[in-house]
Amino acid sequence: NAFAALTAFGSPLLKFVGLSGAIINVMFPHSGSGKSTALFMANSVYGHPKDLVAIPKDTMNARMHMLGVMNNLPFTMDEITNMKSDEFSDLTYAMSQGRGKNRVEAGVNKLRKNNTKWQNITLSSGNSSFYEKLGSLKNTPDGEMMRLMEYTIGYSDAISTEEGKRMFDHQLLENYGHAGDIYAQ
């Protein structure tokens, strides 16, 4: 599975290419293909499947903070389809820099201490390609595209809908976080 391989080797891979973060976007134009479920499964290794997922209304500052909290663990963002191309461009560059933005203390000419750091892979889901959106924003979005991998997925009949609901709508939300120690080792 691409998620498991890339998240397990995320930090060494990123260090090798000189980045502190990158995005893997899973896309399919319709609901019901398992895009969000894949994110929930990734989160379930070390925490609550749904509580760790960034949602479309989260701010850029909240996303940067969560990247710092997750540090070397994968960060997940569900349904980024409606994110504007320029916002996604900014997010892609910010994620690859490995730290939150510096801020100045109010009333003095001094930087606040910035402990928000990360080196991880972000997993996202969407209904459309950000390669295409970035291409419509700029003539040469090479920088962003070097920080983004996209996978188109489709419907699968590997398990029945009933079995999928039982496994992912019920069991996953009742049984999570137990593999975190094993994952860390």
N, C-alpha and C positions, 0 to 999 in steps of 0.2 A: 504494500500500500504506500502510495507516494507520501501521504501525510506522515506516517510513522517513520519512514526513512529520512525524510527531510527534517523533521523535528528532532529526531534522535541525533542526527549529525549536523544540526543547525549551527551551533556555535563554531565548531571547527571549520565547517564549510564557509561561513561568513568571514571568519578570520582569514581564511585562505584567499578569498577574493577582496579583502580589505574593507568589508562593510560590517556594520553592527546590527543590521536588520534588513529584512526583505519580506515581500508579501507573496503568498501563494493564494490566488483567487480561483475558487471553484465556481463555474458558471453553467447555467442551463436556463433557457428562457421561460420555463414553466415551473410551477410549484409541484411538490411531491416527488422530486428526484433524489432527495436526501442531502441537499446542500447544508442546511442548518443542522441536520442530524450528525453530519460528519464533524461539524464544529463542536457539538455537544459531546460527542464521543471523545474527541481530543481533550476537552476540558475534564471529562470524567476521570481521567487517569489520576489527577491530583486535586480536584475540587468539584464544586457543584457544577453540573453540566451547563445550566442556563445562567446562573448568577455571574459567571466569569465572562460571558459574551458581551462585547460592546454592541450597542444598538444604534440605529441610524441617527437618533436625536442626541447622542452623546457629543459633547464639544471636543474640539481638538485638544484643549488642555486636559480634559478628562482622559482622553485616549493616551496622551503622553504620560500622564500619571500612572495609568494602568500598565503601560509598557514598563515603567520603572518598578512597579510592584511585582510584575511577573518576572522581571529581570532576565533570566535565561530560559524560562519556560515559554511555550508558545502562547501568543496573544491571539484572541479570536474576535472577528468583527462580522456580524451577520447583516446581510442585505445591504450592501453598499451601492446598489444599482442607482439610486437617486443622488448620490454624491456628485457634486459638480466636478468637472474635469480639473479646474484649477485647484480646488480643495484636495482632490486626490493626488495631484502632483505635489502639493505642499506636504501632504501626509507621507507620501512615499519617500521624499527626501528627508523629512524629519525622522522617520523610522530608521533609516539607514545611518543616521548620525550617532546613534547610541546614547544620547543624553537629552534631557529636557532642556527647554530654553532657559538661558540665564535671565535673572531679574535683578533690578536694583532695589535696595531697601528704600522705603519711603522717607523722604526728608534728608537723606544723606547721600553722599556720592560713594556708595559702597555696594558691591555685589552681594546678594544673598547667597548662602551656601546652597549648592545644587547637588543633591544626592540622587537625582532621578537619572539612573543609568540602566542600560539593557544591552543585550546581545542575543537576539532571538529571531525566530521566524514568526510572522503574523499570518494566520489563516483567515481568509475572508470568503464570503459567498455573495453571489450576485446573479442577476438575470441577463447581464450584457457584458461585453468585453471592454476592459479598460485600455487595452491596446488601441482599440478603435477610438475611444473617447479621447485619449491622450493625443492620438494622431490628428484629431479634429481641433485640438487646442493649439498645437505647435506643428511646425513643419518637421522638426527633428526631435522627438521626445526620447532620444536615446538614453539619457541619464535615468529617467524614470523606468524605462523598459528594462534596463539592466537590473533593476531592483524588484521586478515583478515577474512572476510566472503564472500563467493561466492554464487551467485544465477544464475542458468542456466535458461534462458528464451527461448521462442520460438515464432514462428509466431502466430498471433492472427487474428481472423476475426471479432473482436468486432466492428470495424468500417471499412468502405471501404478504399481502397488506396486513392481514390480521396478526401474523407472526411479527412483522415489523412494528406494529403498534404495541404489541405486548412487550417486545424487547426494548424499544426506544422511548415509548411514551410512559411506560410504567417502571420496568426493571431498572433502566438507566437512572431514573430520578430517585430510586430507592437504594441504589447500590453504586456508590461512586467514591473516589478519593483513596481507595485502598491500595492502588498500584503506585502511588506517589513515591513512597520510599524506594520501591524497586526501580522505578524510573530514575530517581536521583542517583542510585548506585550505578 
